């Protein structure tokens, strides 16, 4: 763990993952999926359905990144993954139904403590988002999360998904800041590992109380919520 005073003196930008860190992706998508799944007569747990969806999406996005071909849109990966999960679960579906489910990502709300905590952090640091989401999806999300970020950056500009090193380097360049002046904040271990390996300081928001694997790229801070991060840094 890095000394708090050292982080405060070196960091000028707090950069956040959006889906699952700023906004409640699991809860919001489970709520959106529940009505749809009931109407389909599927007796399973909507939360489990969304977990399958998100894991499949992550796997497919990593396949796309490793192919090193033209970057596939986040929305397209999402629709591919939802169809894949519904096929596995035996749920009949149309293209429009798949599109509507994936579009729910654009309407996700913040975790309850996030607006106040980020408001405190913004008195000291520039705040930015670096997201795997498509630029138009991130733009449509702004009225729903309501956070006045100084910059919202899509990995589409780097032609790769996080945790590819190019995504973090591109975001730092856009902000005109050195990598080691950025504190990257995520609820996802893979994102913290990627940002740290690229040269950023990192914070792991451990909302799910999961141990961080013994990577050589450990987070500088592990906190239980965004409120705890603001208490330490703001």
C-alpha positions as a Markdown table, in Angstrom:
| # | Residue | x | y | z |
|---|---|---|---|---|
| 1 | Unk | 0.0 | 0.0 | 0.0 |
| 2 | Unk | 1.2 | 3.5 | -0.8 |
| 3 | Unk | 1.4 | 6.2 | 1.8 |
| 4 | Unk | -1.7 | 8.5 | 1.5 |
| 5 | Unk | 0.4 | 11.7 | 1.8 |
| 6 | Unk | 2.5 | 10.5 | -1.2 |
| 7 | Unk | -0.6 | 9.9 | -3.3 |
| 8 | Unk | -2.0 | 13.2 | -2.4 |
| 9 | Unk | 1.1 | 15.0 | -3.4 |
| 10 | Unk | 1.6 | 13.2 | -6.7 |
| 11 | Unk | -1.9 | 12.7 | -8.1 |
| 12 | Unk | -3.6 | 15.4 | -10.1 |
| 13 | Unk | -6.3 | 13.3 | -11.8 |
| 14 | Unk | -8.7 | 10.7 | -10.4 |
| 15 | Unk | -9.8 | 8.5 | -13.3 |
| 16 | Unk | -12.7 | 6.1 | -12.9 |
| 17 | Unk | -14.1 | 3.0 | -14.5 |
| 18 | Unk | -17.8 | 3.7 | -15.1 |
| 19 | Unk | -19.7 | 0.4 | -15.3 |
| 20 | Unk | -19.7 | -1.3 | -11.9 |
| 21 | Unk | -17.6 | 1.4 | -10.2 |
| 22 | Unk | -19.5 | 4.7 | -10.6 |
| 23 | Unk | -22.8 | 3.2 | -11.7 |
| 24 | Unk | -24.5 | 0.0 | -10.3 |
| 25 | Unk | -24.3 | -2.3 | -13.3 |
| 26 | Unk | -25.3 | -5.5 | -11.6 |
| 27 | Unk | -28.2 | -4.1 | -9.7 |
| 28 | Unk | -29.5 | -1.9 | -12.5 |
| 29 | Unk | -29.3 | -4.6 | -15.2 |
| 30 | Unk | -30.8 | -7.2 | -12.9 |
| 31 | Unk | -33.8 | -4.9 | -12.4 |
| 32 | Unk | -34.1 | -4.2 | -16.1 |
| 33 | Unk | -33.8 | -8.0 | -17.0 |
| 34 | Unk | -36.3 | -9.2 | -14.3 |
| 35 | Unk | -39.5 | -8.0 | -16.1 |
| 36 | Unk | -38.3 | -9.2 | -19.4 |
| 37 | Unk | -37.4 | -12.7 | -18.0 |
| 38 | Unk | -40.7 | -13.0 | -16.2 |
| 39 | Unk | -42.6 | -12.2 | -19.4 |
| 40 | Unk | -40.6 | -14.9 | -21.1 |
| 41 | Unk | -41.6 | -17.4 | -18.4 |
| 42 | Unk | -38.0 | -18.0 | -17.4 |
| 43 | Unk | -38.0 | -19.2 | -13.8 |
| 44 | Unk | -34.3 | -18.5 | -13.1 |
| 45 | Unk | -32.7 | -15.7 | -11.0 |
| 46 | Unk | -32.3 | -12.4 | -12.9 |
| 47 | Unk | -29.2 | -11.6 | -10.9 |
| 48 | Unk | -27.6 | -14.9 | -12.1 |
| 49 | Unk | -28.7 | -14.1 | -15.7 |
| 50 | Unk | -26.9 | -10.7 | -15.5 |
| 51 | Unk | -23.8 | -12.4 | -14.0 |
| 52 | Unk | -23.7 | -14.8 | -17.0 |
| 53 | Unk | -24.2 | -11.8 | -19.3 |
| 54 | Unk | -21.4 | -9.7 | -17.8 |
| 55 | Unk | -18.9 | -12.6 | -17.7 |
| 56 | Unk | -19.7 | -13.6 | -21.2 |
| 57 | Unk | -19.3 | -10.0 | -22.3 |
| 58 | Unk | -15.9 | -9.7 | -20.6 |
| 59 | Unk | -14.7 | -12.9 | -22.2 |
| 60 | Unk | -15.9 | -11.8 | -25.7 |
| 61 | Unk | -14.3 | -8.4 | -25.3 |
| 62 | Unk | -11.0 | -10.0 | -24.4 |
| 63 | Unk | -11.3 | -12.2 | -27.5 |
| 64 | Unk | -11.9 | -9.1 | -29.6 |
| 65 | Unk | -8.9 | -7.3 | -28.1 |
| 66 | Unk | -6.6 | -10.3 | -28.6 |
| 67 | Unk | -7.6 | -10.7 | -32.2 |
| 68 | Unk | -6.0 | -7.2 | -32.9 |
| 69 | Unk | -8.4 | -6.6 | -35.7 |
| 70 | Unk | -10.7 | -3.6 | -36.0 |
| 71 | Unk | -12.2 | -2.7 | -32.6 |
| 72 | Unk | -15.7 | -4.2 | -32.1 |
| 73 | Unk | -18.2 | -1.8 | -30.5 |
| 74 | Unk | -19.1 | -2.3 | -26.8 |
| 75 | Unk | -22.8 | -2.4 | -27.8 |
| 76 | Unk | -22.1 | -5.0 | -30.4 |
| 77 | Unk | -20.2 | -7.2 | -27.9 |
| 78 | Unk | -23.1 | -6.7 | -25.5 |
| 79 | Unk | -25.7 | -7.9 | -28.0 |
| 80 | Unk | -23.5 | -10.8 | -29.0 |
| 81 | Unk | -23.2 | -11.8 | -25.4 |
| 82 | Unk | -26.8 | -11.4 | -24.4 |
| 83 | Unk | -27.9 | -13.6 | -27.4 |
| 84 | Unk | -25.3 | -16.2 | -26.4 |
| 85 | Unk | -26.6 | -16.3 | -22.8 |
| 86 | Unk | -30.2 | -16.5 | -23.9 |
| 87 | Unk | -29.4 | -19.3 | -26.3 |
| 88 | Unk | -27.7 | -21.2 | -23.5 |
| 89 | Unk | -30.7 | -20.6 | -21.2 |
| 90 | Unk | -33.2 | -21.6 | -23.9 |
| 91 | Unk | -34.9 | -18.2 | -23.9 |
| 92 | Unk | -36.6 | -17.2 | -27.2 |
| 93 | Unk | -35.7 | -13.7 | -28.2 |
| 94 | Unk | -35.7 | -11.2 | -31.1 |
| 95 | Unk | -33.0 | -8.7 | -32.2 |
| 96 | Unk | -35.1 | -5.8 | -30.8 |
| 97 | Unk | -35.4 | -7.5 | -27.4 |
| 98 | Unk | -31.7 | -8.0 | -27.3 |
| 99 | Unk | -31.0 | -4.3 | -28.3 |
| 100 | Unk | -33.4 | -3.1 | -25.6 |
| 101 | Unk | -31.7 | -5.1 | -22.9 |
| 102 | Unk | -28.3 | -3.9 | -23.8 |
| 103 | Unk | -29.5 | -0.3 | -24.1 |
| 104 | Unk | -30.4 | -0.5 | -20.3 |
| 105 | Unk | -26.7 | 0.1 | -19.7 |
| 106 | Unk | -27.1 | 3.7 | -20.8 |
| 107 | Unk | -29.6 | 4.3 | -18.0 |
| 108 | Unk | -27.7 | 3.0 | -15.0 |
| 109 | Unk | -27.7 | 5.0 | -11.8 |
| 110 | Unk | -24.8 | 5.7 | -9.4 |
| 111 | Unk | -24.2 | 3.7 | -6.3 |
| 112 | Unk | -25.8 | 5.8 | -3.5 |
| 113 | Unk | -22.6 | 7.1 | -2.0 |
| 114 | Unk | -20.9 | 8.1 | -5.3 |
| 115 | Unk | -22.2 | 11.6 | -6.0 |
| 116 | Unk | -21.3 | 13.0 | -2.6 |
| 117 | Unk | -17.9 | 11.3 | -2.5 |
| 118 | Unk | -17.0 | 12.4 | -6.0 |
| 119 | Unk | -18.1 | 15.9 | -5.2 |
| 120 | Unk | -15.5 | 16.0 | -2.4 |
| 121 | Unk | -12.8 | 14.5 | -4.6 |
| 122 | Unk | -13.5 | 17.1 | -7.3 |
| 123 | Unk | -12.5 | 19.9 | -4.9 |
| 124 | Unk | -9.0 | 18.6 | -5.1 |
| 125 | Unk | -8.6 | 16.6 | -8.3 |
| 126 | Unk | -9.7 | 16.6 | -11.9 |
| 127 | Unk | -12.2 | 13.8 | -12.4 |
| 128 | Unk | -12.3 | 11.6 | -15.5 |
| 129 | Unk | -13.9 | 8.4 | -16.8 |
| 130 | Unk | -12.1 | 5.8 | -18.9 |
| 131 | Unk | -14.7 | 3.3 | -20.0 |
| 132 | Unk | -15.0 | 0.3 | -22.3 |
| 133 | Unk | -18.4 | 1.8 | -23.4 |
| 134 | Unk | -18.9 | 3.3 | -26.8 |
| 135 | Unk | -18.8 | 7.2 | -27.0 |
| 136 | Unk | -22.5 | 7.5 | -27.7 |
| 137 | Unk | -23.4 | 5.2 | -24.9 |
| 138 | Unk | -21.3 | 7.2 | -22.4 |
| 139 | Unk | -22.9 | 10.4 | -23.7 |
| 140 | Unk | -26.5 | 9.1 | -23.2 |
| 141 | Unk | -25.6 | 7.9 | -19.7 |
| 142 | Unk | -24.7 | 11.4 | -18.4 |
| 143 | Unk | -28.3 | 12.5 | -17.4 |
| 144 | Unk | -28.8 | 9.3 | -15.5 |
| 145 | Unk | -25.6 | 9.3 | -13.4 |
| 146 | Unk | -25.5 | 13.1 | -13.2 |
| 147 | Unk | -21.7 | 13.3 | -12.3 |
| 148 | Unk | -20.0 | 16.4 | -13.9 |
| 149 | Unk | -16.8 | 14.7 | -14.9 |
| 150 | Unk | -14.1 | 16.9 | -16.4 |
| 151 | Unk | -13.6 | 14.3 | -19.1 |
| 152 | Unk | -15.4 | 11.1 | -20.3 |
| 153 | Unk | -13.1 | 8.9 | -22.5 |
| 154 | Unk | -14.0 | 5.8 | -24.4 |
| 155 | Unk | -11.4 | 3.1 | -25.1 |
| 156 | Unk | -12.7 | 3.2 | -28.7 |
| 157 | Unk | -10.1 | 5.9 | -29.3 |
| 158 | Unk | -7.4 | 3.3 | -28.5 |
| 159 | Unk | -8.9 | 0.6 | -30.7 |
| 160 | Unk | -8.8 | -1.8 | -27.8 |
| 161 | Unk | -10.7 | -2.8 | -24.6 |
| 162 | Unk | -9.2 | -2.4 | -21.1 |
| 163 | Unk | -7.0 | -3.8 | -19.7 |
| 164 | Unk | -4.9 | -3.3 | -22.8 |
| 165 | Unk | -2.1 | -0.9 | -22.0 |
| 166 | Unk | -2.9 | 1.4 | -25.0 |
| 167 | Unk | -6.2 | 2.4 | -23.4 |
| 168 | Unk | -4.6 | 3.9 | -20.3 |
| 169 | Unk | -1.8 | 5.5 | -22.2 |
| 170 | Unk | -4.4 | 7.1 | -24.6 |
| 171 | Unk | -6.5 | 8.5 | -21.7 |
| 172 | Unk | -3.4 | 10.1 | -20.1 |
| 173 | Unk | -2.4 | 11.7 | -23.4 |
| 174 | Unk | -5.8 | 13.1 | -23.9 |
| 175 | Unk | -5.7 | 14.7 | -20.5 |
| 176 | Unk | -2.1 | 15.9 | -21.0 |
| 177 | Unk | -0.9 | 14.2 | -17.8 |
| 178 | Unk | 1.8 | 11.7 | -17.1 |
| 179 | Unk | 0.6 | 8.2 | -16.2 |
| 180 | Unk | 2.0 | 8.4 | -12.7 |
| 181 | Unk | 0.0 | 11.5 | -12.0 |
| 182 | Unk | -3.3 | 9.5 | -12.4 |
| 183 | Unk | -5.1 | 7.6 | -9.7 |
| 184 | Unk | -7.2 | 5.0 | -11.4 |
| 185 | Unk | -10.2 | 3.8 | -9.5 |
| 186 | Unk | -12.1 | 0.6 | -10.3 |
| 187 | Unk | -14.3 | -2.1 | -8.8 |
| 188 | Unk | -12.7 | -4.7 | -11.1 |
| 189 | Unk | -9.4 | -6.4 | -10.4 |
| 190 | Unk | -8.5 | -6.7 | -14.1 |
| 191 | Unk | -8.8 | -2.9 | -14.5 |
| 192 | Unk | -6.7 | -2.1 | -11.5 |
| 193 | Unk | -4.0 | -4.6 | -12.7 |
| 194 | Unk | -4.1 | -3.1 | -16.2 |
| 195 | Unk | -3.8 | 0.5 | -15.0 |
| 196 | Unk | -1.1 | -0.3 | -12.5 |
| 197 | Unk | 0.9 | -2.2 | -15.2 |
| 198 | Unk | 0.6 | 0.8 | -17.5 |
| 199 | Unk | 2.1 | 3.1 | -14.8 |
| 200 | Unk | -0.9 | 4.6 | -13.0 |
| 201 | Unk | -1.5 | 4.5 | -9.2 |
| 202 | Unk | -4.7 | 2.5 | -8.5 |
| 203 | Unk | -7.5 | 2.1 | -6.0 |
| 204 | Unk | -9.5 | -1.1 | -5.8 |
| 205 | Unk | -13.1 | -0.5 | -4.6 |
| 206 | Unk | -13.8 | -3.8 | -2.9 |
| 207 | Unk | -17.6 | -3.6 | -2.7 |
| 208 | Unk | -17.9 | -7.4 | -3.1 |
| 209 | Unk | -15.3 | -8.2 | -0.3 |
| 210 | Unk | -13.1 | -10.3 | -2.6 |
| 211 | Unk | -9.4 | -10.9 | -2.1 |
| 212 | Unk | -7.1 | -9.3 | -4.7 |
| 213 | Unk | -5.1 | -11.9 | -6.4 |
| 214 | Unk | -1.3 | -11.9 | -5.9 |
| 215 | Unk | -0.5 | -10.0 | -9.0 |
| 216 | Unk | 2.9 | -8.2 | -9.1 |
| 217 | Unk | 0.7 | -5.1 | -9.9 |
| 218 | Unk | -1.1 | -4.5 | -6.6 |
| 219 | Unk | -3.4 | -1.5 | -5.9 |
| 220 | Unk | -2.0 | 1.4 | -4.0 |
| 221 | Unk | -5.2 | 1.5 | -1.9 |
| 222 | Unk | -8.0 | -1.0 | -1.2 |
| 223 | Unk | -11.2 | 0.7 | 0.1 |
| 224 | Unk | -14.7 | -0.6 | 0.8 |
| 225 | Unk | -16.6 | 2.3 | -0.9 |
| 226 | Unk | -16.1 | 5.6 | -2.7 |
| 227 | Unk | -16.9 | 7.4 | 0.6 |
| 228 | Unk | -13.8 | 5.8 | 2.2 |
| 229 | Unk | -11.7 | 6.9 | -0.8 |
| 230 | Unk | -13.0 | 10.5 | -0.4 |
| 231 | Unk | -12.3 | 10.4 | 3.4 |
| 232 | Unk | -8.7 | 9.4 | 2.6 |
| 233 | Unk | -7.9 | 11.6 | -0.4 |
| 234 | Unk | -10.2 | 14.6 | -0.2 |
